[in-house]
Amino acid sequence: MSERPPLEPIGHLGFAQVDHAREARNGVPEVVYGEGKSAAQIAAIVARLVERHARALVTRLDASKAEEVASEQPSGHYDPRSRLMWWGRAPETLKGTVAVVCAGTSDLPVAEEAAQTLEWLGAPVARLSDVGVAGIDRLLAHREALARADVVIVVAGMEGALPSVVTGLVRNPVIAVPTSIGYGASLNGITALLGMLSGCATGMSVVNIDNGFGAAWQAARILTLVERGPAEPPASFSLPT
């Protein structure tokens, strides 16, 4: 009986090259960014990912494209608020919890992109919504629960003040996500982004505007490190002689 040929590290589709080796390198299969791709292209990429990895995730997918993709790949699940569509889940659950904190109801699409990405990655998620600084008592009522989260993602628009407040209340990592929500001087999220980047609270990192997906990925990597424990330090970074 002849041996099966090795699985290809790159899936060549003509319009796309699917990086099957990414799961071996990074622990998670390639994720598909939906904007700018046709439904047929997305469905073809997803078919390869599901066949090889038994799971797939598409971000920024509008409802009309999702319907077309579902006709080709019917086992997927689509959420119109987060604009995520996914097939399968992580084979194991990560240890620890990520709290996804949302300043206002208008920020929920970005918060849900973060929360549902985390769930697809196998991370337990606790949600806390509509606790912006305009009504600070809403946030402080959950102070103890926030302190117990291993990582906190804070999503806020307008002036972007909430992440600094949360960072001052907890000892664990905070990932701030500016959103494009706000009036004219918010500049589609630039004001919130600059405010978060200029924050004085230590222990807070910042991702791009509306990038709930990126925040989720970073939080999941932190949980992975917690589960793995300390790694052996590299022997040397010097070049061989």
N, C-alpha and C positions, 0 to 999 in steps of 0.2 A: 504494500500500500504506500503510495507516494505521500510525502509530507506536504501539508498545505503551505502556500507561499506566505511570507511574513506580511502582516497587516501594513498597509501603506501609511506613512506618517503624515502625508498630505493628500487630501481628497481633491483631485483636479476636476472642476466643474466648468471650466472655460471662463465663466464670468467671476468665479470665486475659487480660492484655494483653501479648503477647510483644514485647519491646523489640528489634526488628530493627536499630535504629540503634546499638545498643551496640557492635557490632563496629567500626563506623566511628569511634566515639568512643574506645573503649578497646583495640581491636585483637583482641578475643576476643568471640564471641557470648555472649548471656545463658546462665547456668548455672541448672539447675532444682534447687531444694531439694526432696527427695522426701518428707520427713516432713510429715504433715498433708494431703497431696494423695492423691486416689484414683488407682488405676492408669489408669483411663480418662482422667483429666485429664492425667496425666503423658504418656501416649501421644499425646494430642492436641497438647500443647505440643512434644514431641519431633518430631512429624511436621512441624510448621511450621518448627522450627529446622533440621532436616535438609534440608527442601526449599529453604530460603533460604540456609543457610550450609554445607551438606554435612557438618555435624558437630554433636554435642550431647553434653552431660554432665549426668548426674543424680547428685546426692549424697544420702547418707543414705536409701538405698533398701533395704528389707528384701527377703529372698529371695522371699516369696510375691508381693509386688507386682511384683518384677522379672520373674517368670515370666509374669504377666499382661501387662506392658508388652511383653515379648518376643513375645507372640502377635500383637501389633499392629504392632510394629516389630522384625522378626526379625533385622535386621543388627547389632543391638547386642551388646556384650560386657559381661557382669556379673561382678563379683568380690565374693563374699560377705564376705570379710574386711574390705575397705575400704568395702563397701556403695556402691560406685560402679558406674554403668552408663554406657557411652559409645558413641557412633557417630562414626566418622571420627577424624581426628587433625589437628593443626596442619599447615598446608601447608608450613611451613619449620621446620627445626631451629634452635633458639637456640644461640648460641655460649657455651661455658663449661659447667661442671658444678655441680650441686647435690648435696651430700652430705646424705642423710637418716640421722641418727644416732638410734638408739632405745635407751633405757636398759634396758628389760626386755622379755621376750617378751610380757607382758600389754599393753604399749604398742603392739604391732605394728599393730592395726587403725587407730589414728590415724596412725602412721608411714606405713602403706600408702596411706591416704587422701591424704597429702601426696605420696608418691612417684608414685602413679598419676595424680594430678591434674597433676603436673609433666610426666609423659610425654605426657599428652593435650595439654598446652600446647606440646609440642615441646622440652622441656628435657632434656638428658642427666642421668641420675640415678645416683649411687653409693650403695648401701645398706650401713649398718653397724649390726648389731643386737646387743642384749643386752650392752651395754658400760657398764652403770651404775656409779656410784661405789663400790658395795659391793665391786667387784673391779676397782679402777682400772687394774691392769696390762692388762686386756682393752682398755681405751681407748688407753693409752699405746703399745701395740704398733702402733697405726695412726696415730701422731702425724704422720708425714711425709705420708701420704695425706690426712689432714684439712687440713693446711696448703695443699695444692694445690687444694682445692675453692674455687670462686669464691664460693659461698654455702653455709652450713651450717645445716640445720634440725635442731634437737635436741628430741626428744620424750621427756618424762619425767614420771612420777607421783611418788607418795610425798612426799618433802620437796622435790623439784624441783631437786636440786643439780647435775645433770649439765651443763646449759647454761652455768652460770658457769665450770665447769672447762674446757669446750671453748673458751669465749670467751677464756680466759686462755692458750690454746695457739695460737690462730690470729690472723691479721691481717685476715681478710675478714669480711663481715657474718655474724652468727649470729642466727637467728630461733628463739626458744624457744617450745615448745608444751607447756603443762601438761596432763596427762591426769587423768581422774577415778579413776585406779587408786590404791589404798592402803587402809589400815585406818582405823578410825573418826576419828582426829584429822586425817586428810588432808582430811576434809570434802568428799569428792567432787571434789577438785582445787583447792579454794580455797587450801589450804596451799601446794601447788606453785605456784599462780599468784602468791600473795603473796611467796613466796620468790624467784621469778624477777623480779618487779617490784622487789624490794628488793636484788637482786644488785649487787655492787660492780664486777663485770667490765665494762669499757667496750666498746661495740660490739655490744651485744646488745639486740634488741627482743623483745617478748613479744606473742603473740596470745591469743585466748580459750581457755578450757578445751576440750580435744578438737578444736580447730579446725585440723586438718591441712590442710584445704582453703585456709583463709586464709593459712597459712604458705606453702603452695605458690604461691599467687597473688603474694604479695609477693616471693618468691625469683625467680619468672619475670620480674617487672617489673624487678628488679635486673639480671638477665641482658640484658633488652631494652635497658636504659640502657648497659650495657657494649658491646653490639653497635652501638648507635647512635652512641656517642661524645658529647662535650659538645654541648649545644644552644646556640643563640644566646640570650643573656639577653634577658628582656623589656625592651622599650624603656622602658616606664613602667607603673606601676600607678595613677597619679593619674587622677582623673576628668577628662573633657574639659571645657573651659571654655565 
